[in-house]
Amino acid sequence: MEQVRLGTTGTRVSRICLGMMSFGDPAQRPWALDEEAAEPIVRRAVEGGVTFFDTADMYSRGVSEIITGHLLAKLFPRRDDYVLATKVCLPVGDAPNDKGLSRKHILAAIDDSLRRLGTDYVDLYQIHRWDCDTPIEETMEALHDVVRAGKARYIGASSMFTWQFAKAQHVADKNGWTKFVTMQNHYNLLYREEEREMNPFCVDQGVGLLPWSPLARGRLAGNRDRGGRANTLRAGNDAYGEMMYDEADFDVVDVVREVAGEKGVPMAQVALAWLLGRPGVTAPIVGATKVAHIDDAITAAGLVLDDKDAERLEAPYRPHPVRGHG
């Protein structure tokens, strides 16, 4: 698989990033896979050239990080052979300081994540969301200290308004602190609101895009039908996903199905290939619960859509309210 620069940094990553949220505790999420079930999926990704892996401290309350650490140590001969990302902000416990982007929580959370992951550092430490209760100066200085301590190589951000991201970058620049090198935002064929401000801003500033939910919680792979019928266990247990998209989005899904049929490939490959061709996109965060999902993602990295294909896929899009920041 092609290896590209992480944003404008010197670090190189695979064009597909394997999202590890699917691996965790089935008791917390019915569709989550335990370590034994996850191993053949992660192994197939590694065999296919995937070197970039993304998790978060709140996925299954840390179980995802434990599984991630175990499997990557088992499947790679050296720590330097893969790029590991995790996230901080969303609740990992019930105590008042078990969430957010305060200095207290960040410095505790990075140590907890490293312990669960079984490593001395992460390559990319990301803020999972914006924290309205903490001054951004406090957050950026704490993240800078994490980097200076050698516990993270780079920092990144996730879904927020462009003005918030610009403010954070300005604060870091003004004080000589570490700036974000990536933006992991909600971006796919069904949700393209990021094309208005965030994506152009990141392209201009050299910030790499790592889109989450590139298949729109499976809709672009055909896991739901019009009327709400779910075709997979994940689709039937995804209350958050039900709030993210509308019935009208199936107009886009129908075109994805048509283009995929004409090319003789699964729908997921077409949707991912479109995203990989968008300006500024470094690597979509692809989740997987089957080995076939990995095969689709790897193949999509080599699938080229022409301008007419892209125009057809984009034509039915309708503007959405801002979604994915919460």
C-alpha positions in Angstrom: 0.0 0.0 0.0 1.1 3.5 -0.8 2.7 5.4 2.2 2.2 9.1 2.3 3.2 12.0 4.5 1.1 12.6 7.6 0.0 16.1 6.7 3.2 18.0 6.0 5.2 16.2 8.6 8.1 13.9 7.7 6.3 10.8 9.1 4.8 8.5 6.5 1.6 6.5 7.0 -0.5 4.1 4.9 -3.3 5.6 2.8 -5.8 3.7 4.9 -5.9 4.0 8.7 -7.5 1.1 10.6 -9.9 2.5 13.2 -9.8 0.3 16.3 -13.2 1.3 17.8 -14.7 -2.0 16.6 -12.4 -3.9 18.9 -13.3 -3.8 22.6 -15.8 -5.2 25.1 -19.0 -6.8 23.6 -20.7 -6.3 26.9 -20.5 -2.5 26.4 -21.1 -2.5 22.6 -22.9 -5.6 21.1 -21.0 -5.3 17.8 -17.5 -4.9 19.4 -15.0 -7.7 18.9 -12.8 -9.1 21.6 -9.1 -9.6 21.0 -9.3 -13.1 19.6 -11.9 -12.1 17.1 -10.1 -8.9 16.2 -6.7 -10.6 15.5 -7.4 -12.0 12.0 -8.8 -8.6 10.9 -5.8 -6.6 12.1 -3.4 -9.3 10.8 -5.0 -9.0 7.3 -4.6 -5.2 7.5 -0.9 -5.5 8.4 -0.4 -8.0 5.6 -2.0 -5.6 3.2 0.4 -2.8 4.1 -1.6 -0.8 6.7 0.8 0.9 9.1 -1.5 3.5 10.6 -3.9 2.7 13.5 -6.3 4.9 15.4 -8.0 4.3 18.8 -9.2 6.4 21.7 -9.2 6.1 25.5 -13.0 6.1 25.7 -13.6 3.2 23.3 -14.9 0.4 25.5 -13.5 2.4 28.5 -9.9 1.6 27.5 -10.4 -2.0 26.3 -9.8 -1.0 22.7 -6.4 0.5 23.6 -5.4 -2.7 25.4 -6.4 -4.9 22.4 -4.6 -2.4 20.1 -1.4 -2.6 22.1 -1.4 -6.4 22.3 -2.1 -7.0 18.6 0.3 -4.4 17.2 3.2 -5.7 19.4 2.4 -9.2 18.2 2.1 -8.3 14.5 5.0 -5.9 14.0 8.7 -6.7 14.8 9.5 -3.1 15.9 7.5 -0.3 17.5 8.9 2.1 14.8 7.2 0.0 12.0 3.8 1.4 12.7 2.1 4.7 13.5 -0.2 4.7 16.5 -2.8 7.4 17.3 -5.1 7.7 20.3 -7.5 10.4 21.6 -8.4 12.2 24.8 -11.4 14.3 26.0 -14.6 12.2 26.1 -15.5 10.5 29.4 -13.4 7.5 30.5 -15.0 7.3 34.0 -17.7 8.8 36.2 -15.6 11.2 38.2 -15.6 15.0 37.4 -12.1 15.0 36.0 -12.4 11.8 34.0 -13.1 13.9 30.9 -12.3 17.1 29.1 -9.1 18.9 28.1 -7.8 20.3 31.4 -4.2 20.0 32.2 -5.1 17.6 35.0 -7.0 15.2 32.7 -4.6 15.4 29.7 -1.5 14.6 31.8 -3.3 11.7 33.6 -4.9 10.4 30.4 -1.7 10.2 28.3 -0.1 8.0 31.0 -3.2 5.8 31.3 -3.3 5.4 27.5 0.4 4.5 27.3 0.0 1.9 30.0 -2.9 0.3 28.3 -1.2 0.4 24.9 2.0 -1.0 26.3 4.2 1.6 24.7 6.4 4.6 25.7 4.8 7.0 23.2 2.1 7.5 20.7 2.8 9.0 17.3 -0.3 11.1 17.2 -2.2 12.3 20.3 -5.5 13.9 19.4 -8.2 15.9 21.2 -11.4 14.0 20.6 -13.6 17.1 20.7 -13.5 20.7 21.7 -13.8 21.4 25.5 -15.9 24.6 26.1 -15.1 24.4 29.9 -11.3 24.7 29.5 -9.3 27.7 28.2 -7.6 26.6 25.0 -4.4 28.1 26.3 -4.4 25.5 29.1 -5.1 22.7 26.7 -2.4 23.6 24.1 0.3 24.1 26.8 -0.5 20.7 28.3 -0.4 19.0 24.9 2.9 20.8 24.2 4.3 19.4 27.5 3.2 15.9 26.4 5.2 16.2 23.3 8.2 17.7 25.1 8.1 14.8 27.5 8.4 12.4 24.6 5.0 10.8 25.2 3.7 11.9 21.8 5.4 12.7 18.5 2.6 14.9 17.1 -0.8 16.2 18.1 -4.0 16.3 16.2 -7.6 17.5 16.6 -11.0 16.1 15.8 -14.4 17.5 14.9 -15.0 21.2 15.8 -15.8 24.5 14.1 -13.1 25.9 11.9 -12.9 29.1 14.1 -12.1 26.9 17.1 -9.4 25.0 15.2 -7.9 28.3 13.9 -7.9 29.7 17.5 -6.1 26.7 18.8 -3.4 26.9 16.1 -3.0 30.7 16.7 -2.6 30.2 20.5 0.1 27.5 19.9 1.9 29.6 17.3 1.9 32.7 19.5 3.4 30.9 22.4 5.8 28.7 20.6 3.9 25.6 21.5 3.3 22.5 19.4 0.6 22.9 16.7 -1.9 20.4 15.4 -0.7 18.5 12.3 -4.0 16.6 11.6 -7.7 17.1 11.7 -9.9 14.0 12.1 -13.3 15.2 10.9 -16.7 13.9 9.9 -16.4 13.6 6.1 -17.9 11.3 3.6 -20.2 11.3 0.5 -23.3 11.8 2.8 -21.8 14.6 4.9 -19.7 17.1 3.0 -20.2 20.2 5.1 -16.5 20.1 6.0 -15.8 21.2 2.4 -17.2 24.7 3.2 -14.5 25.8 5.7 -12.5 23.2 7.6 -11.1 21.2 4.6 -10.0 24.3 2.7 -8.4 25.7 5.8 -6.5 22.5 6.5 -5.3 22.3 2.9 -4.1 25.9 3.1 -2.3 25.3 6.4 -0.8 21.9 5.5 -2.9 20.0 8.0 -3.6 16.4 7.0 -7.3 15.2 7.0 -8.1 11.9 8.6 -11.9 11.5 7.9 -13.9 9.5 10.4 -16.9 7.5 9.4 -15.8 7.4 5.7 -18.7 5.0 5.0 -21.3 6.9 7.0 -21.6 4.3 9.7 -22.0 1.7 6.9 -24.7 3.3 4.9 -22.3 3.7 1.9 -21.6 0.0 2.1 -25.3 -0.9 2.0 -25.9 -1.9 5.6 -29.2 -0.1 5.8 -32.2 0.2 3.5 -34.7 3.0 3.0 -37.2 3.0 5.8 -34.6 2.2 8.4 -34.2 -1.6 8.1 -30.7 -2.6 9.4 -28.8 -5.4 7.6 -26.0 -5.8 10.2 -25.7 -6.1 13.9 -23.8 -2.8 14.0 -26.5 -1.0 12.1 -29.2 -2.3 14.4 -27.3 -1.1 17.5 -26.2 2.4 16.5 -28.3 5.1 18.1 -25.7 7.8 17.5 -25.5 6.9 13.8 -29.3 7.2 13.5 -29.0 10.9 14.4 -26.3 11.6 11.8 -28.1 11.0 8.5 -31.4 11.5 6.8 -33.7 9.4 4.6 -32.8 11.8 1.7 -29.2 10.6 2.0 -30.3 7.3 0.3 -30.4 9.3 -3.0 -26.6 9.4 -2.7 -26.4 5.7 -1.6 -28.4 4.7 -4.7 -25.8 6.4 -7.0 -23.0 4.7 -5.1 -24.7 1.4 -5.7 -25.1 2.2 -9.4 -21.5 3.1 -9.9 -20.3 0.1 -8.0 -22.5 -2.2 -10.1 -21.1 -0.7 -13.3 -17.5 -1.2 -12.1 -18.2 -4.6 -10.6 -16.9 -3.7 -7.2 -18.5 -3.4 -3.7 -20.1 -0.1 -2.8 -17.6 0.5 0.0 -14.7 0.6 -2.5 -16.4 3.3 -4.5 -17.2 5.5 -1.5 -13.6 5.1 -0.1 -12.1 5.8 -3.5 -14.0 9.0 -3.8 -12.8 10.1 -0.4 -9.2 9.2 -1.1 -9.4 11.5 -4.1 -10.5 14.6 -2.2 -8.0 17.4 -1.6 -6.0 17.2 1.7 -7.1 13.7 2.6 -4.2 11.7 4.1 -6.0 8.6 5.3 -9.6 7.8 6.1 -10.2 6.0 9.4 -11.8 2.8 8.3 -13.5 0.5 10.8 -13.8 -3.2 10.3 -15.6 -6.2 11.8 -14.8 -8.7 9.0 -11.7 -9.5 7.0 -13.7 -8.6 3.9 -13.9 -5.0 5.1 -10.2 -4.8 5.1 -10.0 -6.2 1.6 -12.4 -3.6 0.4 -10.4 -0.8 2.0 -7.1 -2.0 0.6 -8.5 -2.4 -2.9 -10.2 1.0 -2.7 -6.8 2.6 -2.2 -6.0 1.5 -5.8 -9.3 2.3 -7.4 -9.4 5.4 -9.5 -12.6 7.2 -10.3 -12.8 9.6 -13.2 -14.3 13.1 -13.1 -17.6 11.9 -14.5 -17.9 9.3 -11.7 -17.2 11.9 -9.1 -19.8 14.3 -10.6 -22.4 11.5 -10.5 -21.6 10.6 -6.9 -21.7 14.2 -5.7 -24.8 15.4 -7.7 -27.5 14.2 -5.3 -25.9 15.8 -2.2 -28.1 18.0 0.0 -26.8 20.4 2.7 -26.9 19.1 6.3 -27.0 20.8 9.7 -23.6 20.6 11.4 -23.2 17.0 12.8 -20.5 15.2 14.6 -19.1 17.9 16.9 -20.7 16.5 20.0 
